[in-house]
């Protein structure tokens, strides 16, 4: 599976996505007299995956690839993501139309000890889409992701 997070504005799915993609089979189903027909965990992805990321990722679109890499789930492919991963509290003004976010909660890396915000995230496989090729319909980053998964 290729998870394309490029130019994503964020949200709050980093843990849900990382948990889903980190499935490791620990039991198989074998009905009497039949071959293996899957296994546990049922509700998690158990096959190879990789993440496409770009310089346009923001907020949780920085935290998800960071989490994916920290857990060693698979490869990050694309361009570096700026260190924008901070939880934001959203406020609506009295007019009901104006909404703004206030960075409230820093996310600290347990293994590296730093706040993830302001730390760029480098891909495992750096691929910059050439503009001319991209507008002609060739996505070099997607091609690199497909080639990486075909190795598995």
N, C-alpha and C positions, 0 to 999 in steps of 0.2 A: 504494500500500500504506500502510495506517495501522498503525504499530507502537505498541501500547498498553502503556506501561511503568508506568502509574499503580499506586501502592501495591505496587510490586515491592520485594522485600527485598534484591536484589543478586545477586551471583554473580561471573562473570568472562567476560562475553561482549561487552564494549564494542567491542573491536577486531574480533572476528569479525563482529558485526552491522554495524558501520560499513563494514568492507571489503566485505561482501556488498551493502549498499545503495548503494555508491558506484560502481557499474558505469557506465562510459561507453562506448558502442559505438564501436569503432575500425575494424571491418571488417564487411561483410555477406556472407551466403552466397547465391550466385546460381548454382544448377545450370544447365547449358547449356539455353537455351531456356525457362527458367522465371523467375518473378519472385523478388524477395528473399524468403527464408524464414528470416529471423533474422540473427544476427551474433554477433561476439565482443565481449565475453567471454560465454561460455555460462553460467558458474557465478556470475554476479553479477546483481543486480537492476538493470535499465536504465530503469525507468519512474519517474515521480514517487512520492515517499513523504513522509510527515510522521510526527512522533512526538508521541504524547499523553503528558504527564507531569503529576505532581501533587506536592503537599506531602507525600505519603506515600512518595515514592521514597526509597530508602536505598542507600548504598554504590555498587555498580556501576550501580544504577538512577539514580544521579546522574552517574557517569562516562560512561555510554552517551549520554544526551542532550547532555552537554558535548562529547563526541567528535563526535557527529553535527553539532552546530552549528559546532565548530571547523573541520571539513572542508567546511562549506557544502553539505551534502547536501540539506537541505530545512528546512521550518519546524518549530519546537517549538510545541505548542499545549497549553494547560491552565493550571496554576498553577505558581508558582516552586517549585523544588526546593531544599531546604536543603542546605548545603554538607557533605555526608556522605561524599564520595568519597575513601576511604582504603583501601588494601589491608590486610586483616586476616589475621593468622596464628591459626589455630584450634588450641586445646589441649584435650585430654581428660584429666580428672583420673584418678587411680588407681582410683577406684570404677567407671570406665567409663561413668558416667551423666552426670556434669557436664561440659559443654563450654562454653568461653568463648573470645571472640576478643580478640586484642591488636592494636590498630592498629600496623602495622609500617612501611608504606611510603607516603610521601606521593607524590602524583601532581602534578607541576609542569607547568603550561601552558607550552608552548614559545612561543606567540605573545604571551601576556600576562605571563609570568614569575612568576606566583604559584602557590602550592600550591592546588589546586582545593578541597581540604577547607576549610571555613569560608567559602567564597564561594558564596552562593546563585546559582542559575541561573535567569534570567528567561526566560519563553517569548517567542517572537516574537509570538504571538497569545494574550493573556491572557484566559482564560474560566474563571470560577468557576461550578461547577455549583450551581444553586439547589437547596437541600435538598428542598423540596416538589416541585419538578418532577422531581428525580432519583428520589425514591421512587415517583413516579407513572409512572416508566418513560421519562422524557425525559432523555437524556444530552446536555447542551448542548455539552460539550467534543467529543464524538464528532461531533455535527452540524457544529461549526465545522471539524473536520478534513475531513469529507466535502466541505463547501462549498469549502474551500481546494483540495483536490485536483481538484474539478470545474472549477476555473479553468484547470487545466493540461490 
